[in-house]
Amino acid sequence: MSVIPNVLAERYASAAMKSIWSAEGRIILEREFWIAVMKAQKDLGLDIPDGVIEAYERVKDQVNLPSIDARERVTRHDVKARIEEFCELAGCEHIHKGMTSRDLTENVEQLQIWKSMQIIRDKAVAVLNRMSALAEQWKHVTIAGRTHNVAAQTTTMGKRVAMFGEDIVHGLGSWISLMDRYSVRGLKGAVGTQLDQLSLFGQDAGRVLELEDRVCAHLGIPAKWMNVGQVYPRSLDFSVVSGLVELTSGCSSFAKTLRLMAGHELATEGFAKGQTGSSAMPHKMNARSCERVNGFHVILKGFLMMISGLAGDQWNEGDVSCSVVRRVVMPDSFYAADGLFETFLTVLNQMGVYEAVVAAELRRYLPFL
């Protein structure tokens, strides 16, 4: 059977981002989560025999996707299939005690989002560092500034770079603020009551709260939801995708401006040795990478529209109508943003300004400016 690749992942995303969202990567995160829960449960007095945790740890990296898929075709339940696979590998059945599927999937998906948010934050910082250097480099290169894409008044190329850079600074501030208040679901049970863990621990609420604190510490996410049902509010996913759109908006605007400048031979995004601009016209130095940045931003805005359909649409304590949308939107939003930043960093590292052409254009317009 042929495999249809995820174009955003295979063609554009970095290895680090793909590792987080790959099927193998997710299964390992799930297994590490199960082990963290078992360790905390054992420490807090639950009867888990010696050697069991070690047995699971020895096999947690042994991921056989065809075997898991075969199990799922029988069980018709993805989590149950992964439980069976992990238990057979370990030779015992002690994971998932007192847990529901959402105790596993919600937390692991949030961990994937959290790790991805860190990658995006670091790449935004790298972009700003490079833009700061370019703003300084070109702060005395006077250009004809444009409004409505028409020559309006003089400015500098450094000022133009800084203008879009500050847009990204503002988006990064919002992104870091979101990270500071990003909250994980934690162990909440089937409807958010923690009833199953309370039953395991003989109604000892103190140990149940300690268990959740330890599990959240394993995830490394700073805050947690106190009152959720089966799922955490999907408005949080909307905030994440909205943050990606905001954070990349300055990049997209600068890329579009550079495309306009390239069309007048005022600047270039770079053109490598051997590169071909067109199969029929190889001399053309198209700003293709900038076009790609703009395309990624369109994709992100499309995902934002999709994820907005889930915010404010929760039924009672939860359902799975959001699942198929989130399976597409959450990983692909990060793939698109990751590809956008990777491409934009390449542009920033290779672009140049044709100062002689800039000066000629400025002389033409100076009597009117």
C-alpha positions as a Python dict, from the first residue, in 0.01 Angstrom:
ca = {
    (1, 'M'): (0, 0, 0),
    (2, 'S'): (142, 338, -99),
    (3, 'V'): (190, 600, 173),
    (4, 'I'): (58, 950, 107),
    (5, 'P'): (303, 1192, 271),
    (6, 'N'): (217, 1502, 469),
    (7, 'V'): (356, 1768, 235),
    (8, 'L'): (409, 2028, 509),
    (9, 'A'): (604, 1779, 718),
    (10, 'E'): (804, 1607, 448),
    (11, 'R'): (890, 1912, 237),
    (12, 'Y'): (917, 2203, 478),
    (13, 'A'): (930, 2125, 851),
    (14, 'S'): (1252, 2076, 1049),
    (15, 'A'): (1362, 1740, 1186),
    (16, 'A'): (1301, 1860, 1543),
    (17, 'M'): (940, 1953, 1469),
    (18, 'K'): (872, 1632, 1278),
    (19, 'S'): (1012, 1426, 1565),
    (20, 'I'): (756, 1574, 1804),
    (21, 'W'): (455, 1503, 1583),
    (22, 'S'): (561, 1178, 1417),
    (23, 'A'): (368, 862, 1501),
    (24, 'E'): (677, 713, 1663),
    (25, 'G'): (748, 1032, 1856),
    (26, 'R'): (396, 1051, 1993),
    (27, 'I'): (393, 685, 2101),
    (28, 'I'): (718, 730, 2292),
    (29, 'L'): (577, 1040, 2465),
    (30, 'E'): (269, 837, 2560),
    (31, 'R'): (478, 555, 2700),
    (32, 'E'): (691, 797, 2901),
    (33, 'F'): (370, 949, 3037),
    (34, 'W'): (234, 607, 3141),
    (35, 'I'): (564, 534, 3315),
    (36, 'A'): (559, 870, 3494),
    (37, 'V'): (207, 799, 3621),
    (38, 'M'): (310, 450, 3739),
    (39, 'K'): (615, 585, 3921),
    (40, 'A'): (404, 844, 4102),
    (41, 'Q'): (133, 590, 4184),
    (42, 'K'): (389, 346, 4326),
    (43, 'D'): (558, 618, 4533),
    (44, 'L'): (219, 716, 4674),
    (45, 'G'): (137, 362, 4783),
    (46, 'L'): (-37, 190, 4493),
    (47, 'D'): (51, -177, 4460),
    (48, 'I'): (278, -198, 4156),
    (49, 'P'): (521, -491, 4189),
    (50, 'D'): (897, -436, 4183),
    (51, 'G'): (1049, -466, 3836),
    (52, 'V'): (732, -372, 3650),
    (53, 'I'): (829, -12, 3581),
    (54, 'E'): (1175, -121, 3472),
    (55, 'A'): (1017, -373, 3233),
    (56, 'Y'): (819, -98, 3063),
    (57, 'E'): (1118, 134, 3052),
    (58, 'R'): (1329, -127, 2873),
    (59, 'V'): (1087, -150, 2580),
    (60, 'K'): (945, 203, 2555),
    (61, 'D'): (1147, 283, 2242),
    (62, 'Q'): (1043, -34, 2058),
    (63, 'V'): (774, 108, 1830),
    (64, 'N'): (613, -127, 1578),
    (65, 'L'): (352, 76, 1391),
    (66, 'P'): (216, -210, 1174),
    (67, 'S'): (156, -420, 1486),
    (68, 'I'): (-29, -134, 1659),
    (69, 'D'): (-236, -72, 1345),
    (70, 'A'): (-332, -439, 1330),
    (71, 'R'): (-449, -428, 1691),
    (72, 'E'): (-653, -115, 1623),
    (73, 'R'): (-835, -285, 1336),
    (74, 'V'): (-955, -544, 1588),
    (75, 'T'): (-1025, -318, 1889),
    (76, 'R'): (-1145, -20, 1683),
    (77, 'H'): (-986, 190, 1956),
    (78, 'D'): (-647, 353, 1906),
    (79, 'V'): (-556, 391, 2275),
    (80, 'K'): (-658, 34, 2360),
    (81, 'A'): (-438, -90, 2076),
    (82, 'R'): (-139, 102, 2208),
    (83, 'I'): (-202, -24, 2562),
    (84, 'E'): (-207, -385, 2444),
    (85, 'E'): (111, -338, 2239),
    (86, 'F'): (308, -179, 2524),
    (87, 'C'): (192, -438, 2778),
    (88, 'E'): (283, -731, 2554),
    (89, 'L'): (630, -585, 2497),
    (90, 'A'): (682, -538, 2871),
    (91, 'G'): (528, -872, 2967),
    (92, 'C'): (294, -724, 3227),
    (93, 'E'): (-29, -523, 3257),
    (94, 'H'): (7, -231, 3496),
    (95, 'I'): (-15, 88, 3286),
    (96, 'H'): (-322, 310, 3261),
    (97, 'K'): (-452, 237, 3612),
    (98, 'G'): (-737, 471, 3701),
    (99, 'M'): (-693, 653, 3369),
    (100, 'T'): (-922, 719, 3076),
    (101, 'S'): (-814, 766, 2716),
    (102, 'R'): (-837, 1142, 2757),
    (103, 'D'): (-610, 1133, 3061),
    (104, 'L'): (-350, 1005, 2818),
    (105, 'T'): (-427, 1176, 2488),
    (106, 'E'): (-509, 1527, 2613),
    (107, 'N'): (-190, 1553, 2818),
    (108, 'V'): (35, 1404, 2552),
    (109, 'E'): (-111, 1626, 2281),
    (110, 'Q'): (-58, 1927, 2506),
    (111, 'L'): (301, 1815, 2561),
    (112, 'Q'): (349, 1801, 2184),
    (113, 'I'): (205, 2152, 2155),
    (114, 'W'): (423, 2277, 2442),
    (115, 'K'): (744, 2137, 2291),
    (116, 'S'): (648, 2286, 1954),
    (117, 'M'): (578, 2624, 2111),
    (118, 'Q'): (932, 2628, 2248),
    (119, 'I'): (1080, 2558, 1905),
    (120, 'I'): (873, 2837, 1747),
    (121, 'R'): (970, 3081, 2023),
    (122, 'D'): (1341, 3013, 1968),
    (123, 'K'): (1312, 3055, 1591),
    (124, 'A'): (1128, 3385, 1634),
    (125, 'V'): (1416, 3504, 1852),
    (126, 'A'): (1664, 3397, 1584),
    (127, 'V'): (1465, 3591, 1323),
    (128, 'L'): (1467, 3905, 1538),
    (129, 'N'): (1838, 3873, 1603),
    (130, 'R'): (1907, 3863, 1228),
    (131, 'M'): (1664, 4147, 1152),
    (132, 'S'): (1830, 4360, 1417),
    (133, 'A'): (2166, 4311, 1245),
    (134, 'L'): (2020, 4400, 904),
    (135, 'A'): (1847, 4709, 1042),
    (136, 'E'): (2180, 4825, 1179),
    (137, 'Q'): (2364, 4737, 855),
    (138, 'W'): (2123, 4936, 637),
    (139, 'K'): (2027, 5219, 870),
    (140, 'H'): (2200, 5477, 645),
    (141, 'V'): (2076, 5336, 312),
    (142, 'T'): (1816, 5596, 214),
    (143, 'I'): (1528, 5469, 2),
    (144, 'A'): (1205, 5602, -141),
    (145, 'G'): (945, 5496, 114),
    (146, 'R'): (607, 5396, -26),
    (147, 'T'): (247, 5410, 86),
    (148, 'H'): (-21, 5249, -133),
    (149, 'N'): (289, 5111, -311),
    (150, 'V'): (354, 5463, -444),
    (151, 'A'): (662, 5671, -362),
    (152, 'A'): (571, 5895, -69),
    (153, 'Q'): (865, 6012, 142),
    (154, 'T'): (1224, 5917, 212),
    (155, 'T'): (1307, 5651, 471),
    (156, 'T'): (1592, 5405, 514),
    (157, 'M'): (1620, 5035, 443),
    (158, 'G'): (1715, 4983, 806),
    (159, 'K'): (1396, 5156, 916),
    (160, 'R'): (1194, 4935, 683),
    (161, 'V'): (1347, 4621, 834),
    (162, 'A'): (1292, 4753, 1187),
    (163, 'M'): (928, 4832, 1110),
    (164, 'F'): (848, 4470, 1031),
    (165, 'G'): (1077, 4352, 1310),
    (166, 'E'): (875, 4539, 1568),
    (167, 'D'): (561, 4366, 1439),
    (168, 'I'): (733, 4035, 1519),
    (169, 'V'): (847, 4164, 1860),
    (170, 'H'): (485, 4237, 1946),
    (171, 'G'): (378, 3891, 1829),
    (172, 'L'): (657, 3728, 2030),
    (173, 'G'): (542, 3912, 2342),
    (174, 'S'): (194, 3768, 2296),
    (175, 'W'): (342, 3423, 2231),
    (176, 'I'): (552, 3428, 2549),
    (177, 'S'): (251, 3551, 2746),
    (178, 'L'): (50, 3258, 2612),
    (179, 'M'): (328, 3018, 2713),
    (180, 'D'): (330, 3166, 3063),
    (181, 'R'): (-39, 3089, 3110),
    (182, 'Y'): (-64, 2775, 2897),
    (183, 'S'): (-240, 2520, 3120),
    (184, 'V'): (-233, 2140, 3103),
    (185, 'R'): (-539, 1924, 3170),
    (186, 'G'): (-374, 1683, 3415),
    (187, 'L'): (-531, 1359, 3549),
    (188, 'K'): (-901, 1433, 3570),
    (189, 'G'): (-1080, 1109, 3485),
    (190, 'A'): (-1367, 1050, 3248),
    (191, 'V'): (-1573, 1359, 3329),
    (192, 'G'): (-1327, 1570, 3528),
    (193, 'T'): (-1411, 1438, 3877),
    (194, 'Q'): (-1092, 1233, 3943),
    (195, 'L'): (-1330, 963, 4070),
    (196, 'D'): (-1121, 671, 3938),
    (197, 'Q'): (-796, 783, 4103),
    (198, 'L'): (-989, 852, 4425),
    (199, 'S'): (-1120, 495, 4414),
    (200, 'L'): (-768, 357, 4365),
    (201, 'F'): (-633, 556, 4659),
    (202, 'G'): (-917, 480, 4899),
    (203, 'Q'): (-1077, 825, 4868),
    (204, 'D'): (-753, 991, 4982),
    (205, 'A'): (-786, 1324, 4801),
    (206, 'G'): (-446, 1441, 4920),
    (207, 'R'): (-265, 1158, 4745),
    (208, 'V'): (-471, 1211, 4430),
    (209, 'L'): (-372, 1578, 4417),
    (210, 'E'): (-8, 1485, 4482),
    (211, 'L'): (-28, 1232, 4198),
    (212, 'E'): (-152, 1497, 3958),
    (213, 'D'): (115, 1744, 4069),
    (214, 'R'): (387, 1487, 4002),
    (215, 'V'): (247, 1402, 3661),
    (216, 'C'): (225, 1771, 3567),
    (217, 'A'): (586, 1815, 3682),
    (218, 'H'): (682, 1537, 3438),
    (219, 'L'): (512, 1727, 3156),
    (220, 'G'): (695, 2048, 3250),
    (221, 'I'): (400, 2273, 3169),
    (222, 'P'): (380, 2555, 3426),
    (223, 'A'): (5, 2574, 3490),
    (224, 'K'): (-288, 2331, 3502),
    (225, 'W'): (-663, 2344, 3458),
    (226, 'M'): (-856, 2296, 3780),
    (227, 'N'): (-1207, 2244, 3642),
    (228, 'V'): (-1234, 2060, 3312),
    (229, 'G'): (-1446, 1776, 3183),
    (230, 'Q'): (-1321, 1507, 2951),
    (231, 'V'): (-1132, 1763, 2740),
    (232, 'Y'): (-961, 2094, 2804),
    (233, 'P'): (-1133, 2398, 2645),
    (234, 'R'): (-1066, 2413, 2272),
    (235, 'S'): (-1044, 2790, 2300),
    (236, 'L'): (-687, 2718, 2413),
    (237, 'D'): (-610, 2558, 2076),
    (238, 'F'): (-760, 2865, 1911),
    (239, 'S'): (-523, 3084, 2116),
    (240, 'V'): (-225, 2878, 2000),
    (241, 'V'): (-306, 2888, 1629),
    (242, 'S'): (-406, 3255, 1656),
    (243, 'G'): (-69, 3320, 1821),
    (244, 'L'): (110, 3154, 1531),
    (245, 'V'): (-76, 3376, 1283),
    (246, 'E'): (13, 3688, 1481),
    (247, 'L'): (376, 3588, 1536),
    (248, 'T'): (437, 3522, 1165),
    (249, 'S'): (249, 3823, 1031),
    (250, 'G'): (554, 4053, 1038),
    (251, 'C'): (755, 3789, 851),
    (252, 'S'): (487, 3763, 584),
    (253, 'S'): (459, 4140, 543),
    (254, 'F'): (835, 4177, 507),
    (255, 'A'): (846, 3891, 255),
    (256, 'K'): (575, 4057, 47),
    (257, 'T'): (761, 4389, 56),
    (258, 'L'): (1083, 4217, -49),
    (259, 'R'): (897, 4060, -342),
    (260, 'L'): (788, 4408, -452),
    (261, 'M'): (1142, 4540, -418),
    (262, 'A'): (1282, 4245, -612),
    (263, 'G'): (1041, 4319, -895),
    (264, 'H'): (1206, 4664, -931),
    (265, 'E'): (1557, 4516, -885),
    (266, 'L'): (1603, 4716, -565),
    (267, 'A'): (1676, 4406, -354),
    (268, 'T'): (1717, 4031, -377),
    (269, 'E'): (1631, 3743, -147),
    (270, 'G'): (1947, 3576, -273),
    (271, 'F'): (2013, 3359, -574),
    (272, 'A'): (2241, 3057, -531),
    (273, 'K'): (2494, 2932, -786),
    (274, 'G'): (2316, 2698, -1026),
    (275, 'Q'): (1970, 2817, -923),
    (276, 'T'): (1715, 2851, -1204),
    (277, 'G'): (1440, 3111, -1189),
    (278, 'S'): (1225, 2957, -1461),
    (279, 'S'): (1242, 2653, -1688),
    (280, 'A'): (1186, 2881, -1990),
    (281, 'M'): (1363, 3193, -1856),
    (282, 'P'): (1653, 3084, -1634),
    (283, 'H'): (1777, 3442, -1599),
    (284, 'K'): (1476, 3538, -1385),
    (285, 'M'): (1561, 3588, -1018),
    (286, 'N'): (1218, 3523, -872),
    (287, 'A'): (1164, 3581, -499),
    (288, 'R'): (1037, 3228, -460),
    (289, 'S'): (1126, 3184, -94),
    (290, 'C'): (937, 3501, -6),
    (291, 'E'): (642, 3369, -203),
    (292, 'R'): (661, 3052, 6),
    (293, 'V'): (657, 3255, 328),
    (294, 'N'): (340, 3429, 209),
    (295, 'G'): (190, 3093, 118),
    (296, 'F'): (260, 2952, 464),
    (297, 'H'): (85, 3249, 619),
    (298, 'V'): (-224, 3184, 406),
    (299, 'I'): (-220, 2822, 528),
    (300, 'L'): (-200, 2934, 891),
    (301, 'K'): (-495, 3169, 846),
    (302, 'G'): (-690, 2881, 696),
    (303, 'F'): (-612, 2663, 998),
    (304, 'L'): (-717, 2949, 1226),
    (305, 'M'): (-1057, 2947, 1058),
    (306, 'M'): (-1081, 2570, 1107),
    (307, 'I'): (-984, 2573, 1474),
    (308, 'S'): (-1223, 2862, 1545),
    (309, 'G'): (-1505, 2621, 1465),
    (310, 'L'): (-1414, 2417, 1775),
    (311, 'A'): (-1402, 2705, 2023),
    (312, 'G'): (-1735, 2740, 2202),
    (313, 'D'): (-1863, 2409, 2066),
    (314, 'Q'): (-1814, 2174, 2361),
    (315, 'W'): (-2104, 1940, 2444),
    (316, 'N'): (-2143, 1874, 2816),
    (317, 'E'): (-1817, 1725, 2952),
    (318, 'G'): (-1682, 1656, 2602),
    (319, 'D'): (-1710, 1450, 2284),
    (320, 'V'): (-1484, 1352, 1995),
    (321, 'S'): (-1626, 1571, 1717),
    (322, 'C'): (-1317, 1790, 1753),
    (323, 'S'): (-1078, 1500, 1702),
    (324, 'V'): (-1056, 1486, 1323),
    (325, 'V'): (-1007, 1864, 1300),
    (326, 'R'): (-737, 1875, 1567),
    (327, 'R'): (-551, 1580, 1413),
    (328, 'V'): (-502, 1798, 1106),
    (329, 'V'): (-482, 2151, 1244),
    (330, 'M'): (-251, 2120, 1544),
    (331, 'P'): (46, 1938, 1387),
    (332, 'D'): (8, 2105, 1048),
    (333, 'S'): (-11, 2454, 1200),
    (334, 'F'): (324, 2394, 1364),
    (335, 'Y'): (468, 2239, 1047),
    (336, 'A'): (358, 2548, 851),
    (337, 'A'): (494, 2794, 1108),
    (338, 'D'): (818, 2597, 1135),
    (339, 'G'): (858, 2592, 757),
    (340, 'L'): (780, 2963, 742),
    (341, 'F'): (1051, 3050, 994),
    (342, 'E'): (1304, 2815, 834),
    (343, 'T'): (1241, 2976, 494),
    (344, 'F'): (1240, 3329, 632),
    (345, 'L'): (1570, 3276, 813),
    (346, 'T'): (1722, 3161, 483),
    (347, 'V'): (1595, 3480, 316),
    (348, 'L'): (1735, 3699, 594),
    (349, 'N'): (2073, 3527, 570),
    (350, 'Q'): (2099, 3556, 191),
    (351, 'M'): (1916, 3874, 95),
    (352, 'G'): (2084, 4186, -33),
    (353, 'V'): (2012, 4544, -138),
    (354, 'Y'): (2119, 4684, -478),
    (355, 'E'): (2227, 5021, -348),
    (356, 'A'): (2308, 5168, -690),
    (357, 'V'): (1954, 5093, -815),
    (358, 'V'): (1810, 5223, -488),
    (359, 'A'): (2005, 5547, -530),
    (360, 'A'): (1891, 5585, -890),
    (361, 'E'): (1527, 5541, -792),
    (362, 'L'): (1570, 5792, -510),
    (363, 'R'): (1717, 6054, -748),
    (364, 'R'): (1418, 6007, -976),
    (365, 'Y'): (1165, 6072, -700),
    (366, 'L'): (1352, 6324, -481),
    (367, 'P'): (1204, 6637, -650),
    (368, 'F'): (858, 6509, -552),
    (369, 'L'): (946, 6372, -206),
}
